[in-house]
């Protein structure tokens, strides 16, 4: 299905047409590769190297501590006070080393977590705020909903889980390697007597630990599987609730004036109900998982003693040797049960990883995604004109065309493009700016650096008012006197005293003041081209007169393409064309 049919593509830019792609290994490699290409990754490698060294040293110290069990419990069994006191001194020496190593590991863990979050978030921000993807992704389906949560909250949660789980897995693996040999060697002391015959089973305690851990891991994996899907759904519902609350806050005055509290309250309550329904399912799944993991943990307290007890009661193992076997078994079994203990966290990590990486992949796949439909060809016009050739703009509801199949707008010309409601005026505006590509035909633009795009909703950067006025000005070091004069020119000279004040100006200023700030910015920028999506039509007659005056003086030489819904008989423009819309697939009406 192509855009010429007026239909949107069926797949999301993530590629699968599903909320997430569950290939964890591939997604993990993609994210790791992205972090590796982000500036500052060498620091992460140095921290990781230091952490590996600390974990290795910790594993060695724990092997030494396990070996200490033998003489210590032997001294207790034989009531040798001097040996007992000596082993206590040895214990405190080992414990002091382990304390230093544990503190070092905690510090490196936190440092890696912070650095990993910084790198992952910077990578996502870089991919999001590049090639106008932050705008394009919003029209790509579900994957483009709530990008702020994926970049901030999900990335933070992912890096915390990745750090904790990664370090835990590494530590368990090193302990397993360290103690499995010790336990295999100690298994030689576990002898059994049957019908007068004494025999040993090579690696008996190792096989027992492997069997017990494998059984627990299997049941934990089976029980934890639904948590992956439920966790992903939960994060989406959390985002829906947060957005509903934000909208309620942003539209507080309008809600109160319209008496719409009950309606909005119902919408927020609906979002909350969706979240609570998912959370209930997570609670049930978590209870099931806890039943398995807690039961596994309690039984694990006695399993090594039960397994080794025949040898102890037959006399082939002394008490000190039994404690060494139990200690080594617990270390091996504890390493092997890492999956059991972290089943819930792994499910959470997996869901978060896929949300983050699929969002990132969707950003990278936007071009390929948009190639699934016919696309408007675009290029820069060598002589600086704005040209439309056989342009058809497709959106989800209509196909829009200009009343002239070939339209050449020259520098300095004033063109009015008039369209009825729902004729696709904003989509036409976005297509000129390169933010919407579905359609056919061609758009040739002057150098975009010379063009100022004015949307219906003014953009005011947070920070100082000076920055909000000058962020798009070629020379941002505009003198204060110039700014004062420009503010007076657009009728907001009362704001001159607030030039260095930092604020969220889109919240501080009313609609009329925001439009006048945009006009001031336009005067300061002196663009060669201004393309407006009904932005200069808003406001009263005085505002309209001000706009006409600006284009008659400060911007007398600038070209203007004004996309509007007002009457075509406007003396302000030198030429008028119509934007005509037709239903999807109705080529006759749109021609």
Secondary structure in CASP SS format (residue, H / E / C, confidence):
PFRMAT SS
TARGET T0000
AUTHOR 0000-0000-0000
METHOD secondary structure of the structure
MODEL  1
X C 1.00
X C 1.00
X H 1.00
X H 1.00
X H 1.00
X C 1.00
X C 1.00
X C 1.00
X C 1.00
X C 1.00
X C 1.00
X C 1.00
X C 1.00
X C 1.00
X C 1.00
X C 1.00
X C 1.00
X C 1.00
X C 1.00
X C 1.00
X C 1.00
X C 1.00
X C 1.00
X H 1.00
X H 1.00
X H 1.00
X H 1.00
X H 1.00
X H 1.00
X H 1.00
X H 1.00
X H 1.00
X H 1.00
X H 1.00
X H 1.00
X H 1.00
X C 1.00
X C 1.00
X C 1.00
X C 1.00
X H 1.00
X H 1.00
X H 1.00
X H 1.00
X H 1.00
X H 1.00
X H 1.00
X H 1.00
X H 1.00
X H 1.00
X H 1.00
X H 1.00
X H 1.00
X H 1.00
X H 1.00
X H 1.00
X H 1.00
X H 1.00
X H 1.00
X H 1.00
X H 1.00
X H 1.00
X H 1.00
X H 1.00
X H 1.00
X H 1.00
X H 1.00
X H 1.00
X H 1.00
X H 1.00
X H 1.00
X H 1.00
X H 1.00
X H 1.00
X H 1.00
X H 1.00
X H 1.00
X C 1.00
X C 1.00
X C 1.00
X H 1.00
X H 1.00
X H 1.00
X H 1.00
X H 1.00
X H 1.00
X H 1.00
X H 1.00
X H 1.00
X H 1.00
X H 1.00
X H 1.00
X H 1.00
X H 1.00
X H 1.00
X H 1.00
X H 1.00
X H 1.00
X H 1.00
X H 1.00
X H 1.00
X H 1.00
X H 1.00
X H 1.00
X H 1.00
X H 1.00
X H 1.00
X H 1.00
X H 1.00
X H 1.00
X H 1.00
X H 1.00
X H 1.00
X H 1.00
X H 1.00
X H 1.00
X H 1.00
X H 1.00
X H 1.00
X H 1.00
X H 1.00
X H 1.00
X H 1.00
X H 1.00
X H 1.00
X H 1.00
X H 1.00
X H 1.00
X C 1.00
X C 1.00
X C 1.00
X C 1.00
X H 1.00
X H 1.00
X H 1.00
X H 1.00
X H 1.00
X H 1.00
X H 1.00
X C 1.00
X C 1.00
X H 1.00
X H 1.00
X H 1.00
X C 1.00
X C 1.00
X H 1.00
X H 1.00
X H 1.00
X H 1.00
X H 1.00
X H 1.00
X H 1.00
X H 1.00
X H 1.00
X H 1.00
X H 1.00
X H 1.00
X H 1.00
X H 1.00
X H 1.00
X H 1.00
X H 1.00
X H 1.00
X H 1.00
X H 1.00
X H 1.00
X H 1.00
X H 1.00
X H 1.00
X H 1.00
X H 1.00
X H 1.00
X H 1.00
X H 1.00
X H 1.00
X H 1.00
X H 1.00
X H 1.00
X H 1.00
X H 1.00
X H 1.00
X H 1.00
X H 1.00
X H 1.00
X H 1.00
X H 1.00
X H 1.00
X H 1.00
X C 1.00
X E 1.00
X E 1.00
X E 1.00
X E 1.00
X C 1.00
X C 1.00
X E 1.00
X E 1.00
X E 1.00
X E 1.00
X C 1.00
X C 1.00
X C 1.00
X H 1.00
X H 1.00
X H 1.00
X H 1.00
X H 1.00
X H 1.00
X H 1.00
X H 1.00
X H 1.00
X H 1.00
X H 1.00
X H 1.00
X H 1.00
X H 1.00
X H 1.00
X H 1.00
X H 1.00
X H 1.00
X H 1.00
X H 1.00
X H 1.00
X H 1.00
X H 1.00
X H 1.00
X H 1.00
X H 1.00
X H 1.00
X H 1.00
X H 1.00
X H 1.00
X H 1.00
X H 1.00
X H 1.00
X H 1.00
X H 1.00
X H 1.00
X H 1.00
X H 1.00
X H 1.00
X H 1.00
X H 1.00
X H 1.00
X H 1.00
X H 1.00
X H 1.00
X H 1.00
X H 1.00
X C 1.00
X H 1.00
X H 1.00
X H 1.00
X H 1.00
X H 1.00
X H 1.00
X H 1.00
X C 1.00
X C 1.00
X H 1.00
X H 1.00
X H 1.00
X H 1.00
X H 1.00
X H 1.00
X H 1.00
X H 1.00
X H 1.00
X H 1.00
X H 1.00
X H 1.00
X H 1.00
X H 1.00
X H 1.00
X H 1.00
X H 1.00
X H 1.00
X H 1.00
X H 1.00
X H 1.00
X H 1.00
X H 1.00
X H 1.00
X H 1.00
X H 1.00
X H 1.00
X H 1.00
X H 1.00
X H 1.00
X H 1.00
X H 1.00
X H 1.00
X H 1.00
X H 1.00
X H 1.00
X H 1.00
X H 1.00
X H 1.00
X H 1.00
X H 1.00
X H 1.00
X H 1.00
X H 1.00
X H 1.00
X H 1.00
X H 1.00
X H 1.00
X H 1.00
X H 1.00
X H 1.00
X H 1.00
X H 1.00
X C 1.00
X C 1.00
X C 1.00
X C 1.00
X C 1.00
X H 1.00
X H 1.00
X H 1.00
X H 1.00
X H 1.00
X H 1.00
X H 1.00
X H 1.00
X H 1.00
X H 1.00
X H 1.00
X H 1.00
X H 1.00
X H 1.00
X H 1.00
X H 1.00
X H 1.00
X H 1.00
X C 1.00
X H 1.00
X H 1.00
X H 1.00
X H 1.00
X C 1.00
X H 1.00
X H 1.00
X H 1.00
X H 1.00
X H 1.00
X H 1.00
X H 1.00
X H 1.00
X H 1.00
X H 1.00
X H 1.00
X H 1.00
X H 1.00
X H 1.00
X H 1.00
X H 1.00
X H 1.00
X H 1.00
X H 1.00
X H 1.00
X H 1.00
X H 1.00
X C 1.00
X H 1.00
X H 1.00
X H 1.00
X H 1.00
X H 1.00
X C 1.00
X C 1.00
X C 1.00
X C 1.00
X E 1.00
X C 1.00
X E 1.00
X E 1.00
X E 1.00
X E 1.00
X C 1.00
X C 1.00
X C 1.00
X C 1.00
X C 1.00
X E 1.00
X E 1.00
X E 1.00
X E 1.00
X E 1.00
X E 1.00
X E 1.00
X E 1.00
X E 1.00
X C 1.00
X C 1.00
X C 1.00
X E 1.00
X E 1.00
X E 1.00
X E 1.00
X E 1.00
X C 1.00
X C 1.00
X C 1.00
X E 1.00
X E 1.00
X E 1.00
X E 1.00
X C 1.00
X C 1.00
X C 1.00
X C 1.00
X E 1.00
X E 1.00
X E 1.00
X E 1.00
X E 1.00
X E 1.00
X C 1.00
X C 1.00
X C 1.00
X C 1.00
X C 1.00
X H 1.00
X H 1.00
X H 1.00
X H 1.00
X H 1.00
X H 1.00
X H 1.00
X H 1.00
X H 1.00
X C 1.00
X C 1.00
X C 1.00
X C 1.00
X E 1.00
X E 1.00
X E 1.00
X E 1.00
X E 1.00
X E 1.00
X E 1.00
X E 1.00
X C 1.00
X C 1.00
X H 1.00
X H 1.00
X H 1.00
X E 1.00
X E 1.00
X E 1.00
X E 1.00
X C 1.00
X C 1.00
X C 1.00
X C 1.00
X C 1.00
X C 1.00
X C 1.00
X C 1.00
X E 1.00
X E 1.00
X H 1.00
X H 1.00
X H 1.00
X H 1.00
X H 1.00
X H 1.00
X C 1.00
X C 1.00
X C 1.00
X C 1.00
X C 1.00
X C 1.00
X C 1.00
X C 1.00
X C 1.00
X H 1.00
X H 1.00
X H 1.00
X H 1.00
X H 1.00
X H 1.00
X H 1.00
X H 1.00
X H 1.00
X H 1.00
X C 1.00
X C 1.00
X C 1.00
X H 1.00
X H 1.00
X H 1.00
X H 1.00
X H 1.00
X H 1.00
X C 1.00
X C 1.00
X C 1.00
X E 1.00
X E 1.00
X C 1.00
X H 1.00
X H 1.00
X H 1.00
X H 1.00
X C 1.00
X C 1.00
X H 1.00
X H 1.00
X H 1.00
X H 1.00
X H 1.00
X H 1.00
X H 1.00
X H 1.00
X H 1.00
X H 1.00
X H 1.00
X H 1.00
X H 1.00
X H 1.00
X H 1.00
X C 1.00
X C 1.00
X C 1.00
X E 1.00
X E 1.00
X E 1.00
X E 1.00
X E 1.00
X C 1.00
X C 1.00
X C 1.00
X C 1.00
X C 1.00
X C 1.00
X C 1.00
X H 1.00
X H 1.00
X H 1.00
X H 1.00
X H 1.00
X H 1.00
X H 1.00
X H 1.00
X H 1.00
X H 1.00
X H 1.00
X H 1.00
X C 1.00
X C 1.00
X C 1.00
X C 1.00
X C 1.00
X C 1.00
X E 1.00
X E 1.00
X E 1.00
X E 1.00
X E 1.00
X E 1.00
X C 1.00
X C 1.00
X C 1.00
X C 1.00
X C 1.00
X C 1.00
X C 1.00
X C 1.00
X C 1.00
X C 1.00
X E 1.00
X E 1.00
X E 1.00
X E 1.00
X E 1.00
X E 1.00
X E 1.00
X E 1.00
X E 1.00
X C 1.00
X C 1.00
X C 1.00
X H 1.00
X H 1.00
X H 1.00
X H 1.00
X C 1.00
END
